[in-house]
């Protein structure tokens, strides 16, 4: 297994069976430098094969920003071809998060704008601090969301609302984001958004990894195809759970009236 990245702008912490990845550039509002993008992709790939990890939590350092998007200061010194390479990296490295077989939770500790929201959209669940602001302002800067925003956002909140956010550059408060279905919950005031994320994923940390991975794959693959094909993909995903040792353990635990001890086998 490859090793998690060390040093640089991504801080990595194991909290039991949860892996917390913290964007650690608070002086730049945790903006996405090339190094940070690359480290996020590597960490997601390692986590996917790390059997000690049951869930991944993405968050930002400090209380102001989850991620303010692209590092515009870095961008100013790049040629157009170099910018194209950064956009390609967004797709490959964010794609590793999007395709991670472990549930990914974005804990939005502050603003999530542009590429920061696009990063959060790669997660399976999203939690926000009460003061979080969320938006895709790219069209006001003469570009469009280039890291999956035009495709992911409509799938989460619907076409009309996605167009409103993107074309108007509209920012949502945490309350609006919850109402629109963009986030799953708001952390109580005074409670760390990471702690709230850990509380949310407790059933996942105690659950059956094979079943969770199969469910995620079936849901995600089904969104990209028609219903009939999606139903067939569900059958294939179910078959993997049916032959797992975890499934046998679940039946034994039910018979013996105890909590199952899943091993991901």
C-alpha positions in Angstrom: 0.0 0.0 0.0 1.2 3.5 -0.8 1.9 5.9 2.0 -0.1 8.9 2.9 1.5 12.2 1.9 3.6 13.9 4.6 4.3 17.5 5.1 2.9 20.1 2.8 -0.6 21.8 3.0 -2.6 18.7 3.8 -2.8 17.6 7.5 -3.7 13.9 8.1 -5.1 12.6 11.3 -6.5 9.2 12.3 -9.5 9.5 14.7 -10.2 5.9 15.4 -11.3 4.4 12.1 -12.1 7.8 10.6 -9.4 9.6 8.6 -9.5 13.3 8.9 -8.0 15.3 6.0 -7.5 19.0 6.8 -6.7 21.6 4.2 -4.0 23.4 6.1 -3.5 26.8 4.5 -5.5 29.1 6.8 -3.5 32.2 5.8 -4.8 31.6 2.2 -8.3 30.6 3.3 -7.2 27.0 2.5 -7.1 27.8 -1.2 -6.2 25.0 -3.6 -2.6 25.0 -4.6 -1.3 22.4 -7.0 0.5 20.6 -4.2 -2.7 20.5 -2.1 -4.7 19.1 -5.0 -2.1 16.4 -5.6 -2.0 15.5 -1.9 -5.8 15.2 -1.7 -5.8 12.8 -4.6 -3.0 10.6 -3.1 -4.6 10.5 0.3 -8.0 9.4 -1.2 -6.3 6.6 -3.1 -4.4 5.4 -0.1 -7.5 5.6 2.1 -9.5 3.5 -0.4 -7.1 0.6 0.2 -6.5 1.2 3.9 -8.5 -1.4 5.7 -8.1 0.5 9.0 -10.1 3.4 7.5 -13.9 3.2 7.5 -14.7 6.8 6.6 -12.9 10.0 5.4 -13.7 13.5 6.7 -12.6 16.5 4.7 -12.3 19.8 6.5 -10.3 23.1 6.6 -8.0 24.7 9.1 -9.4 27.5 11.2 -12.9 28.8 11.5 -13.2 31.1 8.5 -12.9 28.9 5.5 -13.3 25.3 4.4 -11.8 26.2 1.1 -12.1 29.5 -0.9 -11.4 27.7 -4.2 -8.4 28.1 -6.5 -5.3 29.8 -5.3 -5.7 32.9 -7.5 -2.3 34.3 -6.4 -0.7 31.1 -7.8 -2.8 31.3 -11.0 -1.6 34.8 -11.8 1.8 33.4 -12.7 0.6 30.6 -14.9 0.2 30.3 -18.6 -3.1 29.2 -20.1 -1.6 25.7 -20.7 -0.5 25.5 -17.1 -4.0 26.5 -16.0 -5.3 23.7 -18.3 -3.0 21.3 -16.5 -4.4 22.4 -13.1 -7.9 21.9 -14.3 -6.9 18.4 -15.4 -5.5 17.7 -12.0 -8.8 18.8 -10.4 -10.6 16.2 -12.4 -8.1 13.3 -11.7 -7.4 14.1 -8.1 -10.9 15.2 -7.1 -12.1 12.1 -9.0 -10.1 9.9 -6.6 -12.2 11.4 -3.8 -15.4 11.0 -5.8 -14.7 7.4 -6.5 -13.4 6.5 -3.1 -14.9 3.2 -1.8 -15.0 4.7 1.7 -17.8 7.1 2.6 -16.5 10.7 2.4 -17.9 13.5 4.5 -17.2 17.2 3.9 -17.2 19.1 7.2 -17.5 22.7 6.1 -16.0 24.8 8.8 -16.5 28.1 6.9 -16.8 29.4 3.4 -16.8 26.9 0.6 -16.5 28.7 -2.7 -15.6 27.8 -6.2 -13.3 24.8 -6.2 -13.9 24.5 -2.5 -17.6 23.7 -3.1 -16.6 21.5 -6.0 -14.4 19.6 -3.6 -17.3 19.3 -1.1 -19.5 18.0 -3.9 -17.2 15.0 -4.3 -18.2 13.9 -0.8 -21.1 11.6 0.0 -22.4 13.7 2.9 -21.9 17.4 3.8 -22.1 19.1 7.2 -21.7 22.9 7.7 -20.9 25.2 10.5 -23.7 27.7 11.1 -21.7 30.6 9.6 -20.7 28.8 6.4 -21.3 30.4 3.1 -21.4 28.3 0.0 -21.3 29.2 -3.7 -19.8 29.0 -7.2 -18.8 32.5 -8.2 -16.8 31.5 -11.3 -19.0 33.2 -14.0 -18.4 36.5 -12.2 -14.7 35.9 -12.8 -15.1 35.2 -16.5 -14.9 31.4 -16.3 -17.1 28.5 -15.3 -16.8 25.9 -12.6 -14.2 23.6 -14.0 -13.8 20.9 -11.4 -17.2 19.2 -11.8 -19.5 21.9 -10.5 -21.6 22.2 -13.6 -22.2 18.5 -13.5 -22.3 17.6 -9.8 -24.4 20.5 -8.5 -27.5 19.9 -10.7 -27.4 16.2 -9.6 -27.5 17.3 -6.0 -30.0 20.2 -6.0 -31.6 20.1 -9.4 -31.2 22.0 -12.6 -33.0 25.2 -11.8 -31.4 25.8 -8.5 -27.9 24.9 -9.9 -28.4 27.4 -12.7 -29.4 30.1 -10.2 -26.3 29.5 -8.1 -23.9 29.4 -11.1 -25.3 32.1 -13.3 -26.0 34.6 -10.5 -22.9 33.6 -8.5 -25.3 33.3 -5.6 -24.0 32.4 -2.2 -26.1 30.3 0.2 -26.1 30.5 3.9 -25.9 27.2 5.8 -29.7 27.4 6.4 -30.4 27.9 2.7 -28.0 25.1 1.8 -29.8 22.7 4.1 -33.2 23.7 2.7 -31.9 23.2 -0.8 -30.5 19.8 0.0 -26.9 20.8 -0.6 -25.9 19.9 2.9 -27.2 17.1 5.2 -27.1 19.0 8.5 -25.8 22.1 10.3 -23.5 21.6 13.3 -25.0 23.1 16.5 -23.5 26.5 17.5 -20.3 26.0 19.5 -19.8 22.4 18.4 -16.8 21.5 16.2 -18.0 20.6 12.7 -15.5 17.7 12.7 -16.9 16.4 16.0 -20.4 16.7 14.5 -19.2 14.8 11.4 -17.7 12.1 13.6 -21.0 11.7 15.4 -22.9 11.5 12.1 -20.7 8.7 10.8 -20.6 6.6 13.9 -23.0 4.1 12.4 -20.7 3.9 9.3 -17.6 3.3 11.5 -19.4 0.4 13.1 -21.0 -0.8 9.9 -20.2 -3.3 7.2 -17.5 -1.9 4.9 -18.3 -4.2 2.0 -22.0 -3.3 2.1 -21.3 0.4 2.4 -18.9 0.3 -0.6 -21.4 -1.7 -2.7 -24.2 0.7 -1.8 -22.1 3.8 -2.8 -21.1 2.1 -6.1 -24.7 1.2 -6.9 -26.0 4.7 -6.2 -23.2 6.6 -8.0 -23.3 4.3 -11.0 -27.0 4.4 -11.2 -27.1 8.2 -11.4 -25.1 8.0 -14.7 -27.4 5.6 -16.5 -31.1 4.6 -17.1 -33.2 2.9 -14.4 -33.2 -0.5 -16.0 -29.4 -0.5 -16.2 -29.2 0.8 -12.7 -31.3 -2.0 -11.4 -28.9 -4.5 -13.0 -25.9 -2.7 -11.4 -27.7 -3.1 -8.1 -28.0 -6.8 -8.6 -24.2 -7.1 -9.1 -23.5 -4.9 -6.1 -25.8 -7.0 -3.9 -24.1 -10.2 -5.0 -20.8 -9.0 -3.5 -22.4 -8.5 -0.2 -24.2 -11.8 -0.3 -21.0 -13.8 -0.5 -19.2 -11.7 2.2 -18.2 -12.9 5.6 -19.8 -9.8 7.0 -23.2 -10.9 5.8 -22.7 -14.2 7.6 -21.6 -12.3 10.8 -24.7 -10.2 10.6 -26.9 -13.3 10.6 -25.0 -14.9 13.5 -25.2 -11.7 15.5 -29.0 -11.4 14.9 -29.5 -15.0 16.0 -27.3 -14.5 19.1 -28.9 -11.1 19.9 -25.6 -9.2 19.9 -24.0 -6.4 17.9 -22.2 -7.7 14.8 -18.4 -7.3 14.6 -17.8 -6.5 10.9 -14.3 -7.1 9.5 -14.7 -6.0 5.9 -14.3 -9.5 4.6 
